[in-house]
Amino acid sequence: MDRGTRDELLGRLAEAVGSVTVVHPTRVAVDGPPAAGKTTLADELAAVLRGQGRDVIRATIDDFLFPRARRYPRGEYSAEGCYFDTHDYGAVIRVLLDPLGPGGDRRFQHAVYDRTTDTVLSPPVTSAPADAVLIFDGVFLLRPELVDRWDLRIFVSTALEKTVDRAVLRERQVSSRAEVERRWRERYLPSQQLYFAAARPSDHADIVVHNDEPQQPLWEHRARTH
């Protein structure tokens, strides 16, 4: 396991992306619990890669949600609902991962849903160059439906209790502490425990980033189990 500065971590991750040898765009997953720091890390990695001259496609699982009416059949605080009913993995595969993968035509869409308006989207189809990099962040990305479609798998690990404190800070303008804590403790954290038990995401990660101290992170490379 290595410890270093944030910039050293980003340099290592950029090297890992550069070491992937495929004849299609490199598809990178940045997985981890809510409020673990996935989006920030993915944005920073995308900026480093662009600075190196790479064509980067930046996308997120939040743009592949089912509409609200379909997301909560088990209730607003259901952990099972969070894990099974929230994200349109079929769309992720159909419009993004497979087009950018082996045998794909590299014509993709980066989103199918607008969270602010709760409406389905159909953005213009875009063509990616063969040496492009997709940086995709989100929860549950190493579950069985998706795990084999990533060319590099990064898992951002943070103590689950720490994510609650981060969420309270992040959402204090829109939600009370009690609301955030209930959502985390009844829905999000149990859904992560369900995910860990069902999919063992860290076992499938190429790189695990321990992000409890974002400016002094730890990271480790792992051999793929398959």
Sine and cosine of phi, psi and omega as CSV:
sin_phi,cos_phi,sin_psi,cos_psi,sin_omega,cos_omega
0.00,0.00,0.63,-0.77,-0.03,-1.00
-0.92,-0.39,0.54,-0.84,0.15,-0.99
-0.82,-0.58,0.63,-0.78,0.03,-1.00
-0.26,-0.96,-0.22,-0.98,0.04,-1.00
-0.98,0.18,0.19,-0.98,0.06,-1.00
-0.86,0.51,-0.69,0.72,-0.02,-1.00
-0.90,0.44,-0.60,0.80,0.04,-1.00
-0.91,0.41,-0.66,0.75,0.07,-1.00
-0.87,0.50,-0.74,0.67,-0.02,-1.00
-0.88,0.47,-0.61,0.80,0.06,-1.00
-0.89,0.46,-0.66,0.75,0.03,-1.00
-0.91,0.43,-0.66,0.75,0.01,-1.00
-0.91,0.41,-0.64,0.76,0.04,-1.00
-0.90,0.44,-0.62,0.79,0.08,-1.00
-0.89,0.46,-0.66,0.75,0.01,-1.00
-0.89,0.45,-0.66,0.76,0.07,-1.00
-0.88,0.47,-0.70,0.71,-0.02,-1.00
-0.91,0.41,-0.38,0.92,-0.02,-1.00
-0.99,0.11,-0.16,0.99,0.03,-1.00
-0.95,0.30,0.80,-0.59,-0.02,-1.00
-0.91,-0.40,0.99,-0.11,0.07,-1.00
-0.71,-0.71,0.32,-0.95,-0.03,-1.00
-0.99,-0.15,0.20,0.98,0.04,-1.00
-0.76,-0.65,0.12,-0.99,0.04,-1.00
-0.82,0.58,0.59,-0.81,0.00,-1.00
-0.99,0.14,0.85,-0.52,-0.08,-1.00
-0.98,-0.20,0.93,-0.38,-0.11,-0.99
-0.93,-0.36,0.83,-0.56,0.11,-0.99
-0.99,-0.10,0.71,-0.71,0.15,-0.99
-0.87,-0.49,1.00,-0.08,-0.13,-0.99
-0.98,-0.18,0.23,-0.97,0.08,-1.00
0.48,-0.88,0.18,-0.98,-0.01,-1.00
-0.90,0.43,0.32,-0.95,0.12,-0.99
-0.85,0.53,0.66,-0.76,0.02,-1.00
0.92,0.39,0.31,0.95,0.08,-1.00
-0.98,0.20,-0.31,0.95,-0.03,-1.00
0.95,-0.31,0.33,0.95,-0.04,-1.00
-0.89,0.45,-0.77,0.64,-0.09,-1.00
-0.90,0.44,-0.69,0.72,0.03,-1.00
-0.87,0.49,-0.72,0.69,0.00,-1.00
-0.90,0.44,-0.68,0.74,0.00,-1.00
-0.90,0.44,-0.66,0.75,0.03,-1.00
-0.89,0.45,-0.68,0.74,-0.01,-1.00
-0.92,0.39,-0.66,0.75,0.03,-1.00
-0.90,0.44,-0.65,0.76,0.04,-1.00
-0.87,0.50,-0.65,0.76,0.00,-1.00
-0.91,0.42,-0.66,0.76,0.03,-1.00
-0.89,0.45,-0.71,0.70,-0.03,-1.00
-0.91,0.42,-0.64,0.77,0.06,-1.00
-0.89,0.45,-0.60,0.80,0.06,-1.00
-0.90,0.44,-0.40,0.92,0.06,-1.00
-1.00,0.01,0.05,1.00,0.05,-1.00
1.00,-0.05,0.12,0.99,0.01,-1.00
-0.99,0.17,0.56,-0.83,0.12,-0.99
-1.00,0.10,0.91,-0.42,-0.11,-0.99
-0.93,-0.36,0.76,-0.65,0.16,-0.99
-0.98,-0.19,0.86,-0.51,-0.04,-1.00
-0.95,-0.32,0.84,-0.54,-0.03,-1.00
-0.58,-0.82,0.26,-0.97,-0.09,-1.00
-0.58,-0.81,0.48,-0.88,0.02,-1.00
-0.90,0.43,-0.39,0.92,0.01,-1.00
-0.89,0.45,-0.32,0.95,0.05,-1.00
-1.00,-0.09,0.20,0.98,0.07,-1.00
-0.77,-0.64,0.60,0.80,0.10,-0.99
-0.99,0.16,0.47,-0.88,0.26,-0.96
-0.96,0.29,0.42,-0.91,0.11,-0.99
-0.84,0.54,0.44,-0.90,-0.08,-1.00
-0.80,0.60,-0.64,0.77,-0.05,-1.00
-0.87,0.49,-0.39,0.92,-0.01,-1.00
-0.99,-0.17,-0.26,0.97,-0.13,-0.99
-0.99,0.15,-0.36,0.93,-0.19,-0.98
-0.84,-0.54,0.64,0.77,0.01,-1.00
-0.90,0.43,-0.41,0.91,0.00,-1.00
-0.99,-0.11,0.03,1.00,-0.01,-1.00
0.94,-0.35,0.43,-0.90,-0.11,-0.99
-0.90,0.43,-0.45,0.89,-0.09,-1.00
-0.94,-0.34,0.31,0.95,-0.04,-1.00
-0.98,0.20,0.82,-0.57,0.09,-1.00
-0.92,0.39,-0.65,0.76,0.03,-1.00
-0.89,0.46,-0.62,0.78,0.04,-1.00
-0.90,0.44,-0.62,0.79,0.03,-1.00
-0.88,0.47,-0.67,0.74,-0.08,-1.00
-0.98,0.20,-0.64,0.77,-0.15,-0.99
-0.99,-0.16,-0.44,0.90,-0.23,-0.97
-0.91,-0.42,0.01,1.00,-0.22,-0.98
-1.00,-0.02,-0.66,0.75,-0.21,-0.98
-0.91,-0.41,0.58,-0.81,-0.01,-1.00
-1.00,-0.04,0.99,0.16,-0.04,-1.00
-0.91,0.41,-0.53,0.85,0.05,-1.00
-0.86,0.51,-0.64,0.77,0.03,-1.00
-0.94,0.35,-0.65,0.76,0.05,-1.00
-0.82,0.57,-0.71,0.70,-0.02,-1.00
-0.93,0.37,-0.72,0.69,-0.15,-0.99
-0.93,0.36,-0.70,0.72,-0.14,-0.99
-0.98,-0.20,-0.15,0.99,-0.09,-1.00
-0.76,-0.65,-0.88,0.48,-0.15,-0.99
-0.94,0.33,-0.71,0.71,0.00,-1.00
-0.94,0.34,-0.67,0.74,0.08,-1.00
-0.86,0.52,-0.52,0.86,-0.01,-1.00
-1.00,-0.02,-0.05,1.00,-0.08,-1.00
-0.99,-0.13,-0.20,-0.98,-0.01,-1.00
-0.85,0.53,0.78,-0.63,0.01,-1.00
0.98,0.20,-0.02,1.00,0.02,-1.00
-0.98,0.22,0.33,-0.94,-0.01,-1.00
-1.00,-0.02,0.03,1.00,0.04,-1.00
0.91,0.41,0.29,0.96,0.09,-1.00
-0.98,-0.18,0.91,-0.41,-0.21,-0.98
-0.72,-0.69,0.25,-0.97,0.21,-0.98
-0.84,-0.54,0.63,-0.78,-0.10,-0.99
-1.00,-0.06,-0.05,1.00,-0.07,-1.00
-0.34,-0.94,0.40,-0.92,0.12,-0.99
-0.71,-0.70,0.05,1.00,-0.13,-0.99
-0.48,-0.88,0.63,-0.78,0.07,-1.00
-0.94,-0.33,0.94,-0.35,-0.09,-1.00
-0.93,0.37,-0.55,0.84,-0.07,-1.00
-0.94,0.35,-0.53,0.85,-0.02,-1.00
-0.95,-0.31,-0.06,1.00,-0.02,-1.00
0.81,0.59,0.74,0.67,-0.01,-1.00
-0.78,-0.63,0.47,-0.88,0.07,-1.00
-0.96,0.27,0.65,-0.76,0.03,-1.00
-0.92,-0.38,0.43,-0.90,0.20,-0.98
-0.63,-0.77,0.97,0.24,-0.04,-1.00
-0.92,0.39,0.29,-0.96,0.01,-1.00
-0.85,0.53,0.57,-0.82,0.08,-1.00
-0.96,0.28,0.73,-0.69,-0.03,-1.00
-0.89,-0.45,0.55,-0.83,0.06,-1.00
-0.98,-0.19,0.76,-0.65,-0.01,-1.00
-0.98,-0.19,0.62,-0.78,0.15,-0.99
-0.93,0.38,0.38,-0.92,-0.08,-1.00
-0.89,0.46,-0.45,0.89,-0.04,-1.00
-0.99,-0.14,0.30,0.95,0.04,-1.00
-0.93,0.36,0.29,-0.96,0.08,-1.00
-0.82,-0.57,0.81,-0.59,0.16,-0.99
-1.00,-0.06,0.85,-0.53,0.13,-0.99
-0.95,-0.32,0.93,-0.37,-0.12,-0.99
-0.85,-0.53,0.86,-0.50,0.00,-1.00
-0.93,-0.36,0.43,-0.90,0.06,-1.00
0.34,-0.94,0.13,-0.99,0.08,-1.00
-0.99,0.13,0.43,-0.90,0.17,-0.99
0.89,0.45,0.46,0.89,-0.10,-0.99
-0.98,0.21,-0.28,0.96,-0.02,-1.00
-0.97,-0.25,0.42,0.91,0.08,-1.00
-0.96,0.27,0.27,-0.96,-0.15,-0.99
-0.83,0.55,-0.56,0.83,-0.03,-1.00
-0.90,0.44,-0.46,0.89,-0.15,-0.99
-0.90,-0.44,-0.36,0.93,-0.29,-0.96
-0.84,0.54,-0.60,0.80,-0.07,-1.00
-0.99,0.13,-0.04,1.00,-0.04,-1.00
-0.99,-0.13,0.03,1.00,0.03,-1.00
-0.99,-0.16,0.65,-0.76,0.06,-1.00
-1.00,-0.01,-0.34,0.94,0.12,-0.99
-0.55,-0.83,0.75,-0.66,-0.08,-1.00
-0.88,-0.48,0.89,-0.46,0.03,-1.00
-0.92,-0.39,0.77,-0.64,0.05,-1.00
-0.90,-0.45,0.85,-0.53,0.00,-1.00
-1.00,-0.08,0.93,-0.36,-0.09,-1.00
-0.97,-0.23,0.75,-0.66,0.06,-1.00
-0.59,-0.81,0.59,-0.81,0.08,-1.00
-0.81,0.59,0.78,-0.62,-0.11,-0.99
-0.86,0.52,-0.58,0.81,0.01,-1.00
-0.90,0.44,-0.57,0.82,0.01,-1.00
-0.92,0.40,-0.53,0.85,0.01,-1.00
-0.91,0.42,-0.50,0.87,0.04,-1.00
-0.90,0.44,-0.74,0.68,0.00,-1.00
-0.88,0.47,-0.66,0.75,0.02,-1.00
-0.90,0.43,-0.64,0.77,-0.01,-1.00
-0.91,0.42,-0.64,0.76,0.03,-1.00
-0.87,0.49,-0.68,0.73,0.04,-1.00
-0.91,0.42,-0.68,0.73,-0.08,-1.00
-0.92,0.38,-0.55,0.83,-0.14,-0.99
-0.94,-0.33,0.22,0.98,-0.11,-0.99
-0.90,0.43,-0.36,0.93,0.01,-1.00
-0.98,0.19,-0.33,0.94,-0.11,-0.99
-0.86,-0.50,-0.30,0.96,-0.04,-1.00
-0.63,-0.78,0.52,-0.86,0.08,-1.00
-0.96,0.27,0.33,-0.95,0.04,-1.00
-0.85,0.53,-0.66,0.75,-0.02,-1.00
-0.89,0.46,-0.66,0.75,0.01,-1.00
-0.91,0.42,-0.71,0.70,-0.01,-1.00
-0.89,0.45,-0.73,0.68,-0.03,-1.00
-0.88,0.47,-0.66,0.76,0.01,-1.00
-0.89,0.46,-0.71,0.70,-0.01,-1.00
-0.87,0.48,-0.68,0.73,-0.01,-1.00
-0.92,0.38,-0.74,0.67,-0.15,-0.99
-0.97,0.22,-0.43,0.90,-0.03,-1.00
-0.99,-0.16,-0.48,0.88,-0.09,-1.00
-0.91,-0.42,-0.87,0.50,-0.19,-0.98
-0.95,0.31,-0.75,0.66,-0.04,-1.00
-0.93,0.38,-0.70,0.72,0.08,-1.00
-0.89,0.46,-0.54,0.84,0.04,-1.00
-0.93,0.37,-0.56,0.83,0.07,-1.00
-0.93,0.38,-0.64,0.77,0.05,-1.00
-0.89,0.45,-0.62,0.79,0.09,-1.00
-0.89,0.46,-0.69,0.72,0.02,-1.00
-0.89,0.46,-0.73,0.68,0.00,-1.00
-0.86,0.51,-0.66,0.75,-0.02,-1.00
-0.94,0.33,-0.62,0.78,-0.10,-1.00
-0.99,0.13,-0.61,0.79,-0.18,-0.98
-0.89,-0.45,-0.26,0.97,-0.03,-1.00
0.73,0.69,0.87,0.50,-0.14,-0.99
-0.86,0.52,-0.63,0.77,-0.05,-1.00
-0.92,0.40,-0.42,0.91,0.06,-1.00
-0.93,0.38,-0.42,0.91,-0.05,-1.00
-0.99,-0.14,-0.07,1.00,-0.05,-1.00
-0.98,0.21,0.60,-0.80,0.15,-0.99
-0.98,0.19,-0.58,0.82,0.01,-1.00
-0.69,-0.73,0.77,-0.63,0.11,-0.99
-0.95,-0.32,0.83,-0.56,0.04,-1.00
-0.97,-0.25,0.87,-0.50,0.05,-1.00
-1.00,-0.02,0.95,-0.31,-0.25,-0.97
-0.94,-0.34,0.48,0.88,0.05,-1.00
-0.90,0.44,-0.57,0.82,0.07,-1.00
-0.87,-0.49,1.00,0.01,-0.17,-0.99
-0.83,0.56,-0.50,0.87,-0.01,-1.00
-1.00,0.06,-0.18,0.98,0.07,-1.00
-0.70,-0.71,0.90,0.44,-0.11,-0.99
-0.97,0.25,0.36,-0.93,0.20,-0.98
-0.95,-0.30,0.52,-0.86,0.09,-1.00
-0.52,-0.86,0.42,-0.91,0.00,-1.00
-0.58,-0.81,0.64,-0.77,0.12,-0.99
-1.00,0.01,0.64,-0.77,0.00,-1.00
-0.78,-0.62,0.56,-0.83,0.08,-1.00
-0.97,0.26,0.65,-0.76,0.03,-1.00
-0.92,0.40,0.61,-0.79,0.06,-1.00
-0.99,0.17,-0.28,0.96,0.06,-1.00
-0.32,-0.95,0.00,0.00,0.00,0.00
